[in-house]
Amino acid sequence: MLAAVDAYYEDVSRLRDVMTDLCQLPLLIGHATSMATILLTSYTILNKAFKADHQGRAMQLASMGSYLCLFVCRITCYSLDGSSIMEKNAALASSLTKLRWPDMTKADRRRREALLQKTKLPFGIDVMGFFSVQKTNILSILSFALTYFVILVQMGGSALQ
């Protein structure tokens, strides 16, 4: 049974490596353009919100807000999918650690230890060495955007006019 799990894990690892090689540049471009869109749309929303009253401003703000939400959802989906892969790898490692077979042969014990070592290595989608796709990216992006908003608001009318 451990041989089958080991072979399956190797197949999944190869698939992840191929997927990472194939998707690195598109993921980087997707994250970069989504972040640029989030920041530029946020700036535009704040700029329109602080400008003198003009016709149709509420509709413009609502449409830009929904546009902004779409890009935030895109980044969130990327990040959640990457974390799901890492969490499943951690669950496999936990299951292998708890695995207690009293009649396990010495070869099976070595195979289990080797598989445990493989599962302890980082198992995620790396984007050209810049970052790994995972849930914590959402918090980093939100903190970056919030810092951007605070700077714009602190600069007051001069930055937004």
C-alpha positions as CSV (number, residue, x, y, z in Angstrom):
1,M,0.0,0.0,0.0
2,L,2.8,2.4,0.8
3,A,4.3,1.7,-2.6
4,A,1.1,2.8,-4.3
5,V,0.9,6.0,-2.1
6,D,4.5,6.8,-2.9
7,A,4.0,6.3,-6.6
8,Y,0.8,8.4,-6.5
9,Y,2.7,11.1,-4.6
10,E,5.4,11.1,-7.2
11,D,2.9,11.4,-10.0
12,V,1.2,14.3,-8.3
13,S,4.6,16.0,-7.7
14,R,5.5,15.7,-11.3
15,L,2.1,17.1,-12.3
16,R,2.6,20.0,-9.9
17,D,6.0,20.7,-11.3
18,V,4.7,20.7,-14.9
19,M,1.8,22.9,-13.9
20,T,4.1,25.3,-12.1
21,D,6.5,25.5,-15.1
22,L,3.6,26.1,-17.4
23,C,1.7,28.6,-15.2
24,Q,4.5,30.7,-13.6
25,L,4.5,33.6,-16.1
26,P,0.6,33.7,-16.5
27,L,0.2,33.7,-12.7
28,L,2.8,36.5,-12.3
29,I,1.1,38.6,-15.0
30,G,-2.3,37.8,-13.5
31,H,-1.3,38.9,-10.0
32,A,0.6,42.0,-11.2
33,T,-2.3,43.2,-13.5
34,S,-4.9,42.5,-10.8
35,M,-2.9,44.4,-8.2
36,A,-2.4,47.3,-10.6
37,T,-6.1,47.3,-11.5
38,I,-7.0,47.2,-7.8
39,L,-4.8,50.2,-7.0
40,L,-5.7,52.3,-10.0
41,T,-9.4,51.6,-9.6
42,S,-9.2,52.4,-5.9
43,Y,-7.5,55.7,-6.7
44,T,-10.2,56.5,-9.2
45,I,-12.9,55.7,-6.8
46,L,-11.3,57.9,-4.1
47,N,-10.7,60.6,-6.6
48,K,-14.4,60.6,-7.7
49,A,-15.6,60.4,-4.1
50,F,-13.8,63.5,-3.0
51,K,-14.5,65.6,-6.1
52,A,-17.2,68.2,-6.2
53,D,-20.7,66.9,-6.8
54,H,-21.5,66.1,-10.4
55,Q,-24.2,64.1,-12.3
56,G,-23.9,60.4,-12.3
57,R,-21.2,60.1,-9.6
58,A,-23.1,57.5,-7.6
59,M,-23.5,55.2,-10.6
60,Q,-19.8,55.6,-11.6
61,L,-18.7,54.8,-8.0
62,A,-21.0,51.7,-7.9
63,S,-19.7,50.4,-11.3
64,M,-16.1,51.0,-10.3
65,G,-16.7,49.3,-7.0
66,S,-18.1,46.2,-8.6
67,Y,-15.2,46.2,-11.1
68,L,-12.8,46.4,-8.1
69,C,-14.6,43.5,-6.4
70,L,-14.1,41.3,-9.4
71,F,-10.3,41.7,-9.3
72,V,-10.2,41.2,-5.5
73,C,-12.2,38.0,-6.1
74,R,-9.7,36.9,-8.7
75,I,-6.7,37.3,-6.4
76,T,-8.7,35.5,-3.6
77,C,-9.4,32.5,-5.8
78,Y,-5.8,32.2,-6.9
79,S,-4.7,32.3,-3.3
80,L,-7.2,29.9,-1.9
81,D,-6.4,27.3,-4.6
82,G,-2.7,27.4,-3.8
83,S,-3.4,27.0,-0.1
84,S,-5.7,24.0,-0.8
85,I,-2.8,22.1,-2.4
86,M,-0.5,22.9,0.6
87,E,-3.2,21.9,3.1
88,K,-3.7,18.5,1.4
89,N,0.0,17.8,1.5
90,A,0.1,18.6,5.2
91,A,-2.9,16.3,5.8
92,L,-1.1,13.5,4.0
93,A,2.0,14.1,6.1
94,S,-0.2,14.0,9.3
95,S,-1.8,10.7,8.2
96,L,1.5,9.1,7.5
97,T,2.8,10.2,10.9
98,K,-0.2,8.7,12.7
99,L,0.1,5.5,10.7
100,R,0.9,2.6,13.1
101,W,1.1,-0.8,11.6
102,P,2.5,-3.3,14.1
103,D,3.4,-5.9,11.4
104,M,5.2,-3.3,9.2
105,T,8.4,-4.7,7.6
106,K,11.7,-2.8,7.8
107,A,11.4,-1.9,4.1
108,D,7.9,-0.5,4.6
109,R,9.1,1.6,7.6
110,R,11.9,3.0,5.4
111,R,9.5,3.7,2.6
112,R,7.1,5.4,5.1
113,E,10.0,7.6,6.4
114,A,11.1,8.4,2.9
115,L,7.5,9.5,2.0
116,L,7.3,11.5,5.2
117,Q,10.5,13.3,4.2
118,K,9.0,14.1,0.8
119,T,5.8,15.5,2.3
120,K,7.7,17.8,4.6
121,L,9.2,19.7,1.7
122,P,7.2,22.7,0.5
123,F,4.5,21.6,-1.8
124,G,2.9,24.6,-3.5
125,I,2.9,26.6,-6.6
126,D,5.9,28.9,-6.8
127,V,5.6,31.9,-9.1
128,M,9.1,32.5,-10.6
129,G,10.6,32.6,-7.1
130,F,8.7,35.8,-6.2
131,F,6.0,34.2,-4.0
132,S,4.1,31.0,-3.4
133,V,0.3,31.0,-4.2
134,Q,-1.3,30.7,-0.8
135,K,-3.9,32.3,1.5
136,T,-1.5,34.6,3.2
137,N,-1.2,36.5,0.0
138,I,-4.7,37.9,0.5
139,L,-3.6,39.5,3.8
140,S,-0.5,40.9,2.2
141,I,-2.5,42.4,-0.7
142,L,-5.1,43.8,1.6
143,S,-2.5,45.4,3.9
144,F,-0.7,46.9,0.9
145,A,-4.0,48.3,-0.5
146,L,-5.0,49.7,2.9
147,T,-1.6,51.4,3.3
148,Y,-2.2,52.9,-0.2
149,F,-5.6,54.1,0.8
150,V,-4.3,55.7,4.0
151,I,-1.5,57.5,2.2
152,L,-4.0,58.8,-0.4
153,V,-6.4,60.0,2.3
154,Q,-3.6,61.6,4.4
155,M,-2.4,63.5,1.4
156,G,-5.9,64.8,1.3
157,G,-7.2,66.8,-1.5
158,S,-3.9,67.5,-3.2
159,A,-3.4,63.8,-4.2
160,L,-7.0,63.3,-5.2
161,Q,-7.6,66.3,-7.3
